């Protein structure tokens, strides 16, 4: 394992507008009543506190700003990569990525609103196949 030589190929936070355009517009309209600012701020903190990273060795999902949760799957252990996109997500170029390994029954990493999810899936697929 070459942890020191690990290269990062993709690192993004979930998109707010492109992932949920209708909710974004409604929240902006609610800013007139001040409650929208609170909703918008909490949503923004949640998005900025979530980071998906794909490197040459692993896929990592980090959640939290004050508290922290990290889930990572080494590419050599990946058994399934799922990409899901609604109609609006396809139009705006976002989607949901799920990654599972042989050691778990469900998805270990699942994050919605990731920009350019097809690139993420391709990166994971190419590195998991290279590791075998």
Buried (B, 14 or more C-beta within 10 A) or exposed (E): EEEEEEEEBBEBBBBBBBBBBEEBEEBBEBEEEEEBBEBBEEBEEBBEBBBBBBBBBBBBBBBEEEEEEEBBBBBBBBEEBBBEBBEEBEEBBBBBBBBBBEEEEEBBBBBBBBBBBEBBBBBBEEBBEEEE
